[in-house]
Amino acid sequence: MENLIIIGAGFTAATLTRFLNEKDPLIIDKGRGAGGRCSSRRVEDIGVFDHGLQYVSSKNNDFIEFLKDGLKENLLSWNGEFYNEKNELNKSEKFIGKNGNNEFVKKILKSKNQLYKTQVEKLIFKNNHWQVILNSNKSIDTKKVIVTIPEEQCYDLLKDVYDIDYKNQTMSNLTLMVAIKNNINTFSGKKIKEKEDVISWIANENSKNRDVNNSSLGLYTVQSTEKFAEKNCPQYYSNKEIIKKEMLKRFLNILHIENPEVKYCSIHSWRLAYKKNNFSNKVIWDQKKGLGICGDWISGPKLENSWENSKKFSDIYNNS
Ligand SMILES: Cc1cc2nc3c(=O)[nH]c(=O)nc-3n(C[C@H](O)[C@H](O)[C@H](O)COP(=O)(O)OP(=O)(O)OC[C@H]3O[C@@H](n4cnc5c(N)ncnc54)[C@H](O)[C@@H]3O)c2cc1C
């Protein structure tokens, strides 16, 4: 019997492994490795695309100190030019991971017990412990379980065993990753300010100065507007090539790139990207059942929200 299982290996889980008074909980994630939405795609001979979280900025010194302590020399300052929804330039200091933004999780997550490519299908409460049913048709028993997955998935997993006040308001996002021969730009991040239906911003990966990036290529991570994602995410798997072409065409048009030699082009769909409103602001720790619920979506759309909720959760858990 395990003592504690944490479902999900994103930043919430990583932060919990630093704050909880528990050694080596078993971390289970359906993905290939730790990262979750702090994800970086590394393409051989091309470079790294941060196709999830773009950068971290915060006015909370404790949070930044936590990142500095966890990432050490791998936490780099980045000069990205980003504008907020009122078209004001975000002047606060921005941070990225030296080799990719998945380092926000990989460098912080601390547990010798990690199980990947394993989806938790169901949780069954057995009076004094949990039976965790996996997609491999196996199951693991544990005294306590903490769920750190996005709200909709959390609701689906727990609806038979726990009442969650579910709001279903997670935004979607489509992210295009493009490499173009001999197209080196100097801007770092571009929020598309003019009226635009398809693209909301473009990050220039070359501006992150990563050794692994191929210096003869212009590398861009391009994020869709919420409107475009809302329309296209439901048909993503049947329409993937058409959606990709439409985003690529619009991107080339915005940057005025003619006759491009496209060396790499791929798209990723984030059906559950982030939540923008209707926050409960309440982490859940049911000591009687040994069930915890934590994640960014409890209080906001950003990494900082994952951190603050994990910290809040750990205070309650450690004192219970
Ligand atoms: C496109 C995009 C851009 C973003 N940009 C920024 C930004 O610039 N700045 C910022 O601060 N934040 C940004 N965010 C938000 C930030 O990435 C999140 O707040 C943070 O990563 C959430 O971490 P988490 O651990 O709570 O959730 P997640 O990272 O989603 O981790 C949950 C994990 O659970 C796993 N999982 C789900 N269901 C199961 C299951 N049944 N069984 C096993 N495993 C399961 C998933 O594979 C995932 O790894 C962005 C997010 C997206 C999608």
The ligand as an SDF file (V2000), in Angstrom:
LIG
                    3D

 53 58  0  0  0  0  0  0  0  0999 V2000
   -0.6270   27.5260  -24.1500 C   0  0  0  0  0  0  0  0  0  0  0  0
   -0.4180   27.9150  -22.7090 C   0  0  0  0  0  0  0  0  0  0  0  0
    0.3150   29.0630  -22.3970 C   0  0  0  0  0  0  0  0  0  0  0  0
    0.5280   29.4270  -21.0720 C   0  0  0  0  0  0  0  0  0  0  0  0
    1.2960   30.5210  -20.8080 N   0  0  0  0  0  0  0  0  0  0  0  0
    1.5730   30.8450  -19.5380 C   0  0  0  0  0  0  0  0  0  0  0  0
    2.4670   31.9190  -19.2580 C   0  0  0  0  0  0  0  0  0  0  0  0
    3.0230   32.5420  -20.1690 O   0  0  0  0  0  0  0  0  0  0  0  0
    2.7190   32.2160  -17.9480 N   0  0  0  0  0  0  0  0  0  0  0  0
    2.1400   31.5270  -16.9040 C   0  0  0  0  0  0  0  0  0  0  0  0
    2.4250   31.8340  -15.7370 O   0  0  0  0  0  0  0  0  0  0  0  0
    1.2940   30.4960  -17.1550 N   0  0  0  0  0  0  0  0  0  0  0  0
    1.0090   30.1320  -18.4300 C   0  0  0  0  0  0  0  0  0  0  0  0
    0.1920   29.0620  -18.6870 N   0  0  0  0  0  0  0  0  0  0  0  0
   -0.4280   28.3480  -17.5490 C   0  0  0  0  0  0  0  0  0  0  0  0
    0.5420   27.3670  -16.8560 C   0  0  0  0  0  0  0  0  0  0  0  0
    1.1280   26.5410  -17.8240 O   0  0  0  0  0  0  0  0  0  0  0  0
   -0.2570   26.5500  -15.8360 C   0  0  0  0  0  0  0  0  0  0  0  0
   -0.8100   27.4410  -14.8850 O   0  0  0  0  0  0  0  0  0  0  0  0
    0.5560   25.5010  -15.0570 C   0  0  0  0  0  0  0  0  0  0  0  0
    1.4930   24.8580  -15.8800 O   0  0  0  0  0  0  0  0  0  0  0  0
   -0.4250   24.4940  -14.4440 C   0  0  0  0  0  0  0  0  0  0  0  0
    0.2610   23.4440  -13.7810 O   0  0  0  0  0  0  0  0  0  0  0  0
   -0.5710   22.2710  -13.0900 P   0  0  0  0  0  0  0  0  0  0  0  0
    0.4020   21.3350  -12.4990 O   0  0  0  0  0  0  0  0  0  0  0  0
   -1.6100   22.8440  -12.1990 O   0  0  0  0  0  0  0  0  0  0  0  0
   -1.3740   21.5570  -14.2830 O   0  0  0  0  0  0  0  0  0  0  0  0
   -0.7820   20.7380  -15.5210 P   0  0  0  0  0  0  0  0  0  0  0  0
    0.4920   21.3060  -15.9580 O   0  0  0  0  0  0  0  0  0  0  0  0
   -1.8960   20.6470  -16.5120 O   0  0  0  0  0  0  0  0  0  0  0  0
   -0.4820   19.2780  -14.9300 O   0  0  0  0  0  0  0  0  0  0  0  0
   -1.4660   18.2890  -14.8300 C   0  0  0  0  0  0  0  0  0  0  0  0
   -0.8830   16.9610  -15.2860 C   0  0  0  0  0  0  0  0  0  0  0  0
   -1.8730   15.9580  -15.0760 O   0  0  0  0  0  0  0  0  0  0  0  0
   -1.7620   14.9860  -16.1000 C   0  0  0  0  0  0  0  0  0  0  0  0
   -3.0440   14.2810  -16.1450 N   0  0  0  0  0  0  0  0  0  0  0  0
   -4.2740   14.7680  -16.4770 C   0  0  0  0  0  0  0  0  0  0  0  0
   -5.2160   13.8110  -16.3250 N   0  0  0  0  0  0  0  0  0  0  0  0
   -4.5620   12.6980  -15.8860 C   0  0  0  0  0  0  0  0  0  0  0  0
   -4.9850   11.3820  -15.5270 C   0  0  0  0  0  0  0  0  0  0  0  0
   -6.2810   11.0150  -15.5480 N   0  0  0  0  0  0  0  0  0  0  0  0
   -4.0460   10.4730  -15.1450 N   0  0  0  0  0  0  0  0  0  0  0  0
   -2.7200   10.8240  -15.0780 C   0  0  0  0  0  0  0  0  0  0  0  0
   -2.2770   12.0620  -15.3900 N   0  0  0  0  0  0  0  0  0  0  0  0
   -3.1800   12.9860  -15.7730 C   0  0  0  0  0  0  0  0  0  0  0  0
   -1.4370   15.7930  -17.3460 C   0  0  0  0  0  0  0  0  0  0  0  0
   -0.7720   14.9740  -18.2930 O   0  0  0  0  0  0  0  0  0  0  0  0
   -0.5340   16.8980  -16.7790 C   0  0  0  0  0  0  0  0  0  0  0  0
    0.8360   16.5630  -16.9210 O   0  0  0  0  0  0  0  0  0  0  0  0
   -0.0290   28.6470  -20.0070 C   0  0  0  0  0  0  0  0  0  0  0  0
   -0.7530   27.4830  -20.3180 C   0  0  0  0  0  0  0  0  0  0  0  0
   -0.9430   27.1130  -21.6500 C   0  0  0  0  0  0  0  0  0  0  0  0
   -1.6950   25.8420  -21.9650 C   0  0  0  0  0  0  0  0  0  0  0  0
  1  2  1  0
  2  3  1  0
  2 52  2  0
  3  4  2  0
  4  5  1  0
  4 50  1  0
  5  6  2  0
  6  7  1  0
  6 13  1  0
  7  8  2  0
  7  9  1  0
  9 10  1  0
 10 11  2  0
 10 12  1  0
 12 13  2  0
 13 14  1  0
 14 15  1  0
 14 50  1  0
 15 16  1  0
 16 17  1  0
 16 18  1  0
 18 19  1  0
 18 20  1  0
 20 21  1  0
 20 22  1  0
 22 23  1  0
 23 24  1  0
 24 25  2  0
 24 26  1  0
 24 27  1  0
 27 28  1  0
 28 29  2  0
 28 30  1  0
 28 31  1  0
 31 32  1  0
 32 33  1  0
 33 34  1  0
 33 48  1  0
 34 35  1  0
 35 36  1  0
 35 46  1  0
 36 37  1  0
 36 45  1  0
 37 38  2  0
 38 39  1  0
 39 40  1  0
 39 45  2  0
 40 41  1  0
 40 42  2  0
 42 43  1  0
 43 44  2  0
 44 45  1  0
 46 47  1  0
 46 48  1  0
 48 49  1  0
 50 51  2  0
 51 52  1  0
 52 53  1  0
M  END
$$$$
